Amino acid sequence: MPLPVVVAVTGASGSAYALRLLEMLLHSGRQVELIISGAARQVFHHELGLDLVGTPTTETIESAVASCLHAPGNAWQFRSVSGQASAAGRGTIRSWSIHDYNAGIASGSFLTAGMVICPCSMGTLSAIATGASSNLIHRAADVHLKERRPLLLMPRETPLSVIQLANMTTVTQAGATVLPAMPGFYHRPSTLGDVIDFIVARILDHIRVPHPLARRWGADAAVTPLIE
């Protein structure tokens, strides 16, 4: 059985990236350990009109995906992957409060396939770079660094100050991967969903989760899934 994936969502712009990533992890049959910050909930409301009240569940996220990403006539126009279900079955989500240090992900003894912070605010980046663990997101990131497990940070910020660039260098030297929301266009995107999927596909590649999202350079087929 595949190990769970930790997903943290912080208060940077880019909530659609997070929701599409969660959809694809559920589609791939993965268990997700989810942490959503208070600022991220505000961004979800502002960007997607989504109010995440209480503790999000698998059903909550699936409902949000359907209403926010796949509602008829919306601007995103994501391609459906519902007909390509994983042999592993439907994934599940277990949510944690940002202040709950009883969570397994606060300890290196809890095994994971990696952690993704999507999107990653500059404040979260700074806390990880300096080791200032003041919440569960920071602590889980610290754990992934010390255990030498994949840690992906997806910042969505521009322009970047020298402090932010230095923090990115620091976390990279510590073992993290900084994967900015900087989509390519060689796959000739025709919708906003295509643009977002380019980044989500790269995230999934780095944590070795198969997906049907993106055209690969040099591939003849329109979509070449990663083979695990």
N, C-alpha and C positions, 0 to 999 in steps of 0.2 A: 504494500500500500504506500503511495507517495506520501512524503512528509508534508506537514502543513506549511502554508506560506503566510507570513505576517505582512499585513498591509496597514499602513498608517496614512491617514489623510489629514493634512494640516491646512492652515488658512491662506495659502497662496491661491491665486486664480488658477482655474483648470479643473473644476470639479467634474466635468464630463470625462476627462481622462480617468479619474478615479472610478467613476461609475462603470465605464466600459471595461476597465481592468477587472473589476469585481465580477462583472457579467461573464467575462471570458474565463476567469478562474473557476466560477461555478460551472460553466459549460464544460470545463476540462475535468470536472470531478474532484477538484481540490478542496481540502478543508482550509478555510481562511480564518486566521486570528486577526480580528479587525479592531483598530483604534481610530476614532474620529475625534479630533479636537473641537473645542467650543468654537474657535474661529472658523474651522472648516464647515461647521454646521451653518454659520452665517453666510459663508460663500455659497454653499449648496442652495440656500434660500434665494440669494441674490441672482445667481447665474442660471439656476434650473427651476426656481420656484418650488423647491422641494424642502419640506419641513421634516427633518429627522428628529422626531420627538422620542425621548426615552432611549432604550437600547436597541439598535438595529438588529434584526434577525435575517435569516435567509429569505423569508417571505417578504420582509420589508424591502430588502435590496432588490429582489426580483420584481416587486411591484413598482419600485422607483425606476428600474431599468425600463420596464414596459411603458410607464407613463411619461418619462422624461426623454428617453433615447429613441423609442420606437413608436411613439404616438403618431397616428396618421397625419400627414401634412406638416410635421415639425421641420425645423431648419437643418437638423443633423443628417438625416437620411443615411443612417448606418445600415450596412448590409446585414441581413439576418443570417445567423449561423444555427438556427434552431433545428434544421434538418441534418446537422452533422454532429449529433450528440456523441459525447465521449463514451467509450466502452466502460469507463470507470463509474458511469452514472452521474447523477446530479451532485454537485459539491455542496458544502455547508459553510455557514458563517457563524463564528462565535465572537461576540463583541465584548470589549473590555472598556471600563472607565479609564480615562487618561490618568487617574490617580490610584488605580487598583494594583498595588504591588504584589498581591496574592496571585496574580496571573502567572501561569507557567512561563510565558515569554519573558518574564523578568529574570529568569535564571538560565544559565547555560546548560543546565541538565535537561531542559525541554528542547527536544530536537526539532529543527525546522529545515525546510529547503531554502530558506532565505527570507529576507525582509525587503519590502519596497515602500518608500515614502513618496506618495504620489497624490497631489503635488507636494513638494517640500518647500516650506517657507524659509526665508533667509534667517529668521530667528531660530528655527529648528536646526538648520545647517550650522549656525554659530554654536548652539548648545552641544551638538555632537562633536564639532571640531575642538571644543575646549573641555569636553568631558563633564559638562555641567548638567548632570542628570536630575532634572527637577520634575519630570513626569514619566509616565510609562513609555511614551514614544522614545524619549531620549534614552531611557534605561534599556529598552529592547534593542535599540541601535548599538549601544555600548556592548551589549551581549554579543551581537553578531560580529562586531569588530574583534572582540577578544577571543571569540571562538573560531575566527577565520571563516565565517560563513558569508554567503553573498549578501551584501547590503547595497541597495540601489536607491539613490536620491534623485528625484526628478524635479529640479527647480524650474520655475516659470517666472523669470524676472528679467527685465531689461531696462536700461543698461545695468552693468555690473560695476560695483565699486571695487577698489583694490582690496578692501577688507573681505568682501564676499569672494573674490577670486582667490585670496590667500586661504580662506576657509575651505574652498573647494580643493585646493592643493593639499591642505592638511588632511582632509578626510580621504582623499585618494591615496596619499602616502600611507595612511593607516589601513587601507585595504578596501575601502568603499569604491563603488562605481558611481560617478556623477553622470547622469543621463538626462541632459536638458530637454525640454519640450521644444525641439528644433527639427520639425519634420522635413524630410526630403520631398522632392517633387518629380523624381525620375519615374515614379509609378503612375504619373499623370492622374492625380486625384481629381474627382469631379464633384465631390461633396465635402462638407465639413467633417462628416463621419470618416471619410477616407483619410483626411489629414490627421485626425486623432488616432485612427487605427495604425498609422505608420509608427507612432511613438509607442502605443500599447504593444504592438508586435515586437518592438525591440526590447521592451521590458520583459515580455514573456520569453523571448529568446535567452536573455541573460539568466533567468531562473529555470531554464530548461523545461518550460511548459509548452507542449505542442499546441499549435493554433493554425487557423486557416485565414489569417488576416491580410497578409502582405505579399506582394510580388517580390521575389528575390532577384537581385542583379544577376543577369546571365541565364535566368531560368526561362524556359520556353512557355511553361504553363503560366496562366494568369496568377495563380496562387500556389505556392509550394510549401506545404506545412513542414514545420520542423519535426524531425523524427527523433523521439526520445530514446 
